[in-house]
Every structure is written in structure tokens, then in C-alpha cells.
């Protein structure tokens, strides 16, 4: 584990990590050296490590441990993968969790591990009142005092085990794309306003569209994506506005990504990709960040449907009425849900913001937040089957793929 910690994060030996990183592809190194064992006082023994760097993305470790004159050998293979966190909890908060009314947190039947996690170990960080039920295990920050972290009769409202995290769970900020680096053509004065239109890939892929405005009448913008499910088409849009019963449909097997600069507005019974699959659509929203003291809220109201994933860089996201987002919801700000809003969202990811829910809100997936506030009759059901595309994260990490 010393070798693995040294390679996967900042724990362990800096010398060991540097030696492995500086290896040439196809070469080996032995730590501390051939025939020499590093003392491992905790285990009253020693260890010797042989590293083989197969490629920039694959390392094999042959570990020999010596204890009481007996040697044990293990082979471990690590491969470099995208630095995507593991989402194996119904709810995680960095700072605090507040729930009241008849709020409920649980998991779909058959979930192997059902848990709520909190990094904080400060007093009164968890407040559970009313008929709230955490139908799960609960783990608080390392070193915390359970009796002081959970206020009132909170422990009585937890059906599973209550314990301490062995270490903090760190959720990195999502990596919002730089629109200028995606590779769009210059603006050409293209707009689609209040008319039904059919677009083929060559008419929108890589294009910079000034406006898509479907706010009057009953219009459909149909976006064709071809027959290849591995193909992703991208368009940059200045403003995207839908109202009434207007809609954007995606037809075909391919995927579409919207990169929206300044405005996203959905009202009434408007929809985007209502009859498609959730993994077909991803929308990135930048917002007017050049404005001093930028503070914007994207408001989804009425009976709107967004069947895809939504990533707002710095804007708050609000769902109210019976509005729903069916994919992942990601932001570096706050998420609020009101009324009968539904977020069958696989993942609400707001690691630096507050996620709040009031009324008869229904969330199916996982919530990652700085603070979580529930009231009324909020239902959060964790489902480990994430079929929406996760938000992008920068960097990579080494992951164990074989151990024997």
C-alpha cells in the first residue's frame, strides 16, 4: 500500500514516486535496491519493490514482503484513467446536512451499499427534524464526535449504522470547457426563430449560431445525428430560448453537445430531447461572467423537460413547478428545487454550492454538495446505475486493475 499511495496521491514516499515517474517506458527499477529490503516497522518486517513501466499509462509492481524470515509476493497492475470520482453514496456534503418535514433518503432495492457521507466533524453539522428518515448508513468526518455532530434526536432517524469516515472524501471541481478551444467557426449571423426546422449534421456541427428562439407558436427544431452512436456533434449558441409547447428533438443514434454563451431559458411546456435517450444530449452554459459581481440563476419552470445533462459553469440552477432534468446536473454554484420538480438526474454535482429542495421534490440519483438543505416532502433515492455522461474532470489517476 505504501507504493500505491505514493503513486496515486501525495501520501507515501516522494522519492519513490519520483523514481517511478522518471522511468523510461519498458525499463525497470527496484526499490530500495536489488536484494535490499526497506524496513517496515509497523509490520515488524521489510519490503522490496520492483517496478516495470510498460507505458505512460501502465505500471506493474512486484512486491516482496519479508516477515519473520518468510517472504510473500504480490503483483499489482495500475493503469491511468480519467480522474472521475466514485459516486457511491446517496448524499454527500462537505459542510452540513439539514432535513425536516417528511424528507427521505434511501436507495433502490438491491443496492449493495447505501450511505450518506459528511466531511465535516464540527458540532451541529447534521440537523434531522420532523419525520425525516435516512434509510441508510451515515458516516461523518474523521475524528468527529457523533453525539455532537448530529443534533437532537437525529440518530433515531437513521436506520443504518452511524460511524466515522477513515479519511475525507474529496470531490474536485468539474472541468468546464473553454469554448474557444473546442473549435467552432466564426459567427455567420445564423439564427433559428419561431419556425420548424430540420438540421443535418453539416448544417450545425462546428457552427456558431447566434440564437435559437422558439417562444411563439408550436414549433419543432429537429436535429439529425446520423446512425453512429459513437459520433458527437457540437454547436455553439449565443442564446437558447424555448417557451410554450415548442421543442427541440434529436433524431438518430449520435450525440449532440450545445455550448451556450449568454442565455438559456425554458418555460411553459417546452422540451429538449423529450423522446430521446439521456446520454444523447449535453449542454454547457457559460453565462455573462464578464459582468462584475456575476450572479445568475437559470430558472426552469412550468412543465419543461430537459432529457440530457446540464453543466452551468458559475450559474445557479433552479427547478420549480413540475420541471424536470433527466440527466446529470452540474454547477460550481447552487441548485434549488421547488414544488413538484423532478430531477431524475443520476447526479446533482455542486461540490462548492448548496443543494436545497422543498415541497414534493423527487430526486433519483446521487447528490454531491457543500451544503444540503431539505424540507417538506423531499425524496432522494440513490440508484447506482448511472447511464448519463458524467461531468468532465481534469487530470488522470492511477487505478488498480489487477492484484494477485
C-alpha positions as CSV (number, residue, x, y, z in Angstrom):
1,X,0.0,0.0,0.0
2,X,3.0,2.3,0.5
3,X,3.9,2.1,-3.1
4,X,0.3,2.5,-4.3
5,X,-0.3,5.6,-2.1
6,X,3.0,7.1,-3.4
7,X,1.8,6.7,-7.0
8,X,-1.9,7.6,-6.6
9,X,-1.6,10.7,-4.4
10,X,0.6,12.8,-2.2
11,X,0.8,10.3,0.6
12,X,3.7,7.9,0.9
13,X,7.3,8.4,-0.3
14,X,8.1,11.4,-2.6
15,X,11.4,9.7,-3.5
16,X,9.5,6.5,-4.6
17,X,7.0,8.5,-6.7
18,X,9.8,10.5,-8.4
19,X,11.8,7.4,-9.3
20,X,8.8,5.7,-11.0
21,X,7.7,8.8,-12.8
22,X,11.2,9.2,-14.3
23,X,11.4,5.7,-15.6
24,X,11.7,5.2,-19.3
25,X,9.0,3.1,-21.0
26,X,9.9,-0.6,-20.9
27,X,12.5,-0.1,-18.1
28,X,12.6,-1.4,-14.5
29,X,13.6,-0.1,-11.2
30,X,14.0,-1.8,-7.8
31,X,13.3,0.0,-4.5
32,X,15.3,0.4,-2.4
33,X,17.7,-1.7,-4.5
34,X,18.3,-5.3,-5.6
35,X,18.4,-7.7,-2.6
36,X,17.8,-4.9,-0.1
37,X,14.6,-4.6,2.0
38,X,13.2,-1.3,3.2
39,X,12.3,-1.5,6.9
40,X,8.6,-1.6,7.6
41,X,8.5,-1.0,11.4
42,X,4.6,-1.1,11.6
43,X,4.6,-4.7,10.3
44,X,7.9,-5.6,12.0
45,X,9.4,-6.6,8.7
46,X,10.5,-5.2,5.4
47,X,9.6,-4.9,1.7
48,X,11.3,-4.8,-1.7
49,X,9.5,-3.4,-4.8
50,X,10.2,-4.0,-8.5
51,X,8.6,-1.5,-10.9
52,X,8.1,-2.1,-14.6
53,X,6.8,0.9,-16.6
54,X,5.0,-0.7,-19.6
55,X,3.8,2.6,-20.9
56,X,3.0,6.1,-19.8
57,X,-0.4,4.7,-18.7
58,X,0.5,1.3,-17.2
59,X,2.8,0.3,-14.3
60,X,3.4,-3.2,-12.9
61,X,4.6,-3.6,-9.3
62,X,6.0,-6.8,-8.0
63,X,6.1,-6.5,-4.2
64,X,8.0,-8.8,-1.9
65,X,7.4,-8.6,1.8
66,X,9.6,-10.3,4.5
67,X,8.2,-11.1,7.9
68,X,9.9,-13.4,10.4
69,X,12.1,-14.8,7.6
70,X,9.1,-15.7,5.5
71,X,8.6,-13.9,2.1
72,X,5.3,-13.0,0.5
73,X,5.0,-11.9,-3.2
74,X,2.2,-9.9,-4.8
75,X,1.9,-8.5,-8.3
76,X,-0.2,-5.3,-8.9
77,X,-1.0,-3.6,-12.1
78,X,-2.0,0.1,-12.3
79,X,-3.4,1.9,-15.3
80,X,-4.0,5.6,-15.8
81,X,-7.7,6.5,-16.2
82,X,-9.7,9.8,-16.2
83,X,-9.8,11.4,-12.8
84,X,-13.6,10.8,-12.3
85,X,-14.7,10.5,-8.7
86,X,-16.6,7.4,-7.5
87,X,-20.2,8.3,-6.7
88,X,-21.2,5.5,-4.3
89,X,-23.4,7.5,-1.8
90,X,-26.9,8.8,-2.0
91,X,-25.9,12.1,-0.5
92,X,-22.6,13.8,0.3
93,X,-22.0,17.2,1.9
94,X,-18.8,18.9,2.8
95,X,-20.1,21.2,5.5
96,X,-23.6,20.4,6.7
97,X,-26.9,18.5,6.2
98,X,-30.3,19.9,7.3
99,X,-33.5,18.0,6.7
100,X,-37.0,18.4,8.1
101,X,-40.7,17.7,7.4
102,X,-41.1,14.2,5.8
103,X,-37.8,14.1,3.9
104,X,-36.5,10.7,2.9
105,X,-33.1,9.4,1.7
106,X,-32.7,5.8,0.6
107,X,-31.6,3.6,-2.2
108,X,-33.2,1.4,-4.8
109,X,-33.7,-2.2,-3.9
110,X,-30.6,-4.4,-4.3
111,X,-28.1,-1.6,-3.7
112,X,-25.0,-3.2,-2.1
113,X,-24.0,-0.1,-0.1
114,X,-26.5,2.6,0.9
115,X,-24.8,5.5,2.6
116,X,-24.8,9.2,3.4
117,X,-21.4,10.9,4.0
118,X,-20.3,14.2,5.5
119,X,-16.7,15.5,5.6
120,X,-17.3,17.9,8.5
121,X,-16.8,16.8,12.1
122,X,-18.0,20.1,13.6
123,X,-20.7,20.2,16.2
124,X,-24.3,20.5,14.9
125,X,-23.3,19.8,11.3
126,X,-26.3,17.4,10.9
127,X,-29.8,18.5,11.8
128,X,-32.6,16.0,11.3
129,X,-36.0,17.0,12.5
130,X,-39.7,16.2,11.9
131,X,-40.4,12.8,10.3
132,X,-37.1,12.8,8.4
133,X,-35.6,9.3,7.7
134,X,-32.1,8.5,6.5
135,X,-32.8,4.9,5.4
136,X,-29.1,4.3,5.0
137,X,-25.8,4.3,6.8
138,X,-24.2,7.6,7.9
139,X,-20.5,8.5,8.1
140,X,-19.2,11.8,9.4
141,X,-15.8,13.4,9.2
142,X,-12.7,11.7,10.7
143,X,-12.3,12.3,14.4
144,X,-15.8,13.6,14.9
145,X,-17.9,13.1,17.9
146,X,-21.2,11.5,16.7
147,X,-23.2,12.8,19.6
148,X,-22.2,16.4,19.0
149,X,-22.2,16.4,15.2
150,X,-25.8,15.0,15.0
151,X,-28.2,17.3,16.9
152,X,-31.3,16.5,18.8
153,X,-32.8,13.0,18.2
154,X,-31.1,12.7,14.8
155,X,-29.6,9.2,15.4
156,X,-33.2,7.9,15.9
157,X,-33.9,9.0,12.3
158,X,-31.1,6.9,10.8
159,X,-32.0,3.2,10.0
160,X,-28.4,2.0,9.3
161,X,-25.1,2.2,11.0
162,X,-23.5,5.5,12.1
163,X,-19.7,5.9,12.1
164,X,-16.7,7.8,11.1
165,X,-15.0,8.2,7.7
166,X,-11.5,6.8,7.7
167,X,-10.5,9.9,5.6
168,X,-12.1,12.8,3.9
169,X,-13.8,12.3,0.6
170,X,-12.6,14.9,-1.8
171,X,-14.7,15.8,-4.8
172,X,-12.8,18.0,-7.3
173,X,-14.4,20.9,-9.2
174,X,-15.7,19.9,-12.6
175,X,-13.6,20.9,-15.6
176,X,-15.7,23.4,-17.6
177,X,-14.6,23.5,-21.2
178,X,-13.0,26.6,-22.9
179,X,-15.4,27.3,-25.8
180,X,-12.7,28.9,-27.8
181,X,-10.6,25.7,-27.7
182,X,-13.5,23.4,-28.9
183,X,-13.1,24.6,-32.5
184,X,-16.1,26.4,-33.7
185,X,-16.3,28.5,-36.8
186,X,-16.7,32.3,-36.6
187,X,-20.2,33.7,-36.2
188,X,-22.0,33.9,-39.5
189,X,-25.3,35.5,-38.5
190,X,-27.1,32.2,-38.3
191,X,-30.3,32.1,-36.2
192,X,-33.4,30.0,-35.9
193,X,-36.5,31.8,-34.7
194,X,-40.1,30.6,-34.2
195,X,-40.2,28.2,-37.1
196,X,-39.9,24.5,-37.5
197,X,-36.6,23.5,-39.0
198,X,-34.7,20.3,-39.7
199,X,-30.9,20.4,-39.4
200,X,-28.5,17.8,-40.8
201,X,-25.0,17.5,-39.1
202,X,-23.2,19.6,-41.8
203,X,-25.6,22.4,-41.1
204,X,-24.8,22.8,-37.4
205,X,-21.7,20.8,-36.4
206,X,-18.9,23.1,-35.5
207,X,-21.1,26.1,-36.3
208,X,-21.5,29.3,-34.2
209,X,-25.2,30.0,-34.1
210,X,-26.3,33.4,-32.8
211,X,-29.8,32.4,-31.5
212,X,-32.2,29.6,-31.2
213,X,-35.5,31.2,-30.2
214,X,-38.7,29.1,-30.1
215,X,-41.0,31.1,-27.9
216,X,-44.2,31.5,-30.1
217,X,-46.4,29.1,-31.8
218,X,-45.8,25.3,-31.7
219,X,-42.5,24.7,-33.5
220,X,-40.0,21.9,-33.6
221,X,-36.3,22.1,-34.3
222,X,-35.2,18.6,-35.4
223,X,-31.5,17.8,-35.1
224,X,-30.4,14.8,-37.0
225,X,-27.3,12.9,-35.7
226,X,-26.8,10.0,-38.1
227,X,-26.5,6.3,-37.3
228,X,-23.2,6.2,-35.4
229,X,-23.8,6.1,-31.6
230,X,-20.1,7.0,-31.0
231,X,-20.3,10.2,-33.0
232,X,-20.7,13.5,-31.1
233,X,-21.8,16.7,-32.9
234,X,-21.2,20.1,-31.4
235,X,-22.7,23.6,-31.8
236,X,-22.1,26.9,-30.1
237,X,-25.2,29.0,-29.5
238,X,-25.3,32.6,-28.2
239,X,-28.9,32.3,-26.7
240,X,-31.2,29.3,-26.4
241,X,-34.8,30.3,-25.6
242,X,-37.8,28.0,-25.5
243,X,-41.4,28.6,-24.4
244,X,-45.0,27.4,-24.9
245,X,-45.1,23.9,-26.5
246,X,-42.0,24.4,-28.6
247,X,-39.4,21.7,-28.6
248,X,-36.0,20.5,-29.8
249,X,-35.9,16.9,-30.9
250,X,-32.8,14.8,-31.5
251,X,-33.2,12.1,-34.1
252,X,-30.6,9.4,-34.9
253,X,-28.1,7.4,-32.9
254,X,-25.4,10.1,-32.5
255,X,-25.0,12.7,-29.7
256,X,-25.3,16.4,-29.5
257,X,-23.4,19.0,-27.4
258,X,-24.7,22.6,-27.0
259,X,-22.1,25.2,-25.9
260,X,-24.3,28.2,-24.9
261,X,-22.7,31.6,-24.2
262,X,-25.2,34.0,-22.7
263,X,-28.8,32.8,-22.1
264,X,-30.7,29.6,-21.5
265,X,-34.4,30.0,-20.8
266,X,-37.1,27.2,-20.8
267,X,-40.7,27.9,-19.9
268,X,-44.2,26.5,-20.3
269,X,-44.3,23.0,-21.7
270,X,-41.2,23.3,-23.8
271,X,-38.8,20.4,-24.1
272,X,-35.4,19.4,-25.4
273,X,-34.8,15.7,-26.4
274,X,-38.0,14.7,-24.7
275,X,-38.3,11.3,-26.5
276,X,-34.6,10.6,-26.9
277,X,-32.1,8.9,-24.6
278,X,-30.4,10.8,-21.7
279,X,-26.9,10.2,-23.0
280,X,-27.6,11.9,-26.3
281,X,-27.6,15.4,-25.0
282,X,-25.1,17.6,-23.1
283,X,-25.5,21.3,-22.6
284,X,-22.6,23.5,-21.3
285,X,-23.6,27.0,-20.2
286,X,-21.1,29.8,-19.7
287,X,-23.1,32.9,-18.7
288,X,-22.2,36.6,-18.5
289,X,-19.1,36.1,-16.3
290,X,-17.5,39.3,-17.6
291,X,-20.2,41.2,-15.5
292,X,-18.9,42.4,-12.2
293,X,-20.3,40.5,-9.2
294,X,-21.8,37.9,-11.6
295,X,-24.8,36.1,-10.0
296,X,-27.1,34.4,-12.4
297,X,-29.9,31.9,-11.8
298,X,-31.2,29.6,-14.6
299,X,-34.9,29.1,-13.9
300,X,-36.6,26.0,-15.3
301,X,-40.4,26.3,-14.6
302,X,-43.7,25.1,-15.8
303,X,-43.8,21.6,-17.3
304,X,-40.4,21.8,-19.1
305,X,-38.5,18.7,-19.8
306,X,-34.7,18.5,-20.5
307,X,-33.7,15.0,-21.2
308,X,-29.9,15.2,-21.1
309,X,-27.1,16.5,-18.9
310,X,-26.7,20.2,-18.0
311,X,-23.4,21.9,-16.8
312,X,-23.5,25.5,-15.8
313,X,-20.1,26.9,-15.1
314,X,-21.0,29.6,-12.5
315,X,-24.8,30.0,-12.7
316,X,-27.3,28.8,-10.1
317,X,-29.8,26.2,-11.3
318,X,-33.4,26.3,-10.2
319,X,-36.2,23.8,-11.0
320,X,-39.7,24.6,-10.0
321,X,-43.3,23.5,-10.7
322,X,-43.1,20.2,-12.4
323,X,-40.0,20.9,-14.4
324,X,-37.5,18.1,-14.8
325,X,-33.9,17.4,-15.9
326,X,-33.3,13.8,-16.6
327,X,-29.5,13.7,-16.8
328,X,-26.7,15.0,-14.7
329,X,-26.9,18.5,-13.2
330,X,-23.5,20.1,-12.6
331,X,-22.6,23.6,-11.5
332,X,-19.9,25.4,-9.5
333,X,-22.8,27.3,-7.8
334,X,-26.1,26.3,-6.2
335,X,-29.0,24.0,-7.2
336,X,-32.6,24.6,-5.8
337,X,-35.7,22.5,-6.4
338,X,-39.2,23.6,-5.5
339,X,-42.8,22.3,-5.8
340,X,-43.2,19.0,-7.7
341,X,-39.9,19.3,-9.5
342,X,-38.2,16.1,-10.6
343,X,-34.5,15.6,-11.1
344,X,-34.2,12.1,-12.2
345,X,-30.7,13.2,-12.7
346,X,-28.3,10.3,-11.9
347,X,-26.1,13.0,-10.3
348,X,-26.5,16.5,-8.9
349,X,-22.9,17.7,-8.7
350,X,-22.4,21.0,-6.9
351,X,-19.4,20.4,-4.6
352,X,-18.9,24.1,-3.8
353,X,-22.6,25.1,-3.6
354,X,-25.8,24.5,-1.7
355,X,-28.4,22.0,-2.9
356,X,-31.8,22.8,-1.5
357,X,-35.1,21.0,-2.0
358,X,-38.6,22.0,-0.7
359,X,-42.1,20.7,-1.5
360,X,-42.7,17.4,-3.1
361,X,-39.3,17.2,-4.9
362,X,-38.2,13.9,-6.2
363,X,-34.5,13.1,-6.9
364,X,-33.3,9.8,-8.3
365,X,-29.6,9.5,-8.3
366,X,-26.9,11.0,-6.1
367,X,-26.3,14.5,-4.7
368,X,-22.8,15.9,-4.1
369,X,-22.9,19.3,-2.4
370,X,-21.1,21.7,0.0
371,X,-24.4,22.0,2.0
372,X,-27.7,20.1,1.6
373,X,-31.0,21.5,2.8
374,X,-34.2,19.6,2.6
375,X,-37.7,20.5,3.7
376,X,-41.3,19.5,3.1
377,X,-41.5,16.1,1.4
378,X,-38.3,15.7,-0.5
379,X,-37.4,12.2,-1.7
380,X,-33.8,11.3,-2.6
381,X,-33.4,7.7,-3.9
382,X,-29.9,6.6,-4.8
383,X,-29.5,4.5,-8.0
384,X,-26.0,3.2,-8.8
385,X,-26.9,2.7,-12.5
386,X,-25.6,5.9,-13.9
387,X,-26.5,6.0,-17.6
388,X,-25.9,9.7,-18.2
389,X,-22.5,11.0,-19.2
390,X,-20.6,12.2,-16.0
391,X,-19.2,15.8,-15.9
392,X,-15.7,16.2,-17.2
393,X,-12.8,16.4,-14.8
394,X,-9.2,17.5,-15.4
395,X,-6.2,15.2,-14.9
396,X,-5.8,11.5,-14.6
397,X,-5.2,9.0,-11.8
398,X,-3.6,5.5,-11.5
399,X,-6.2,2.8,-10.7
400,X,-5.6,-0.8,-9.7
401,X,-6.8,-3.1,-12.4
402,X,-5.1,-6.4,-11.2
403,X,-3.9,-7.7,-7.8
404,X,-2.7,-11.3,-7.2
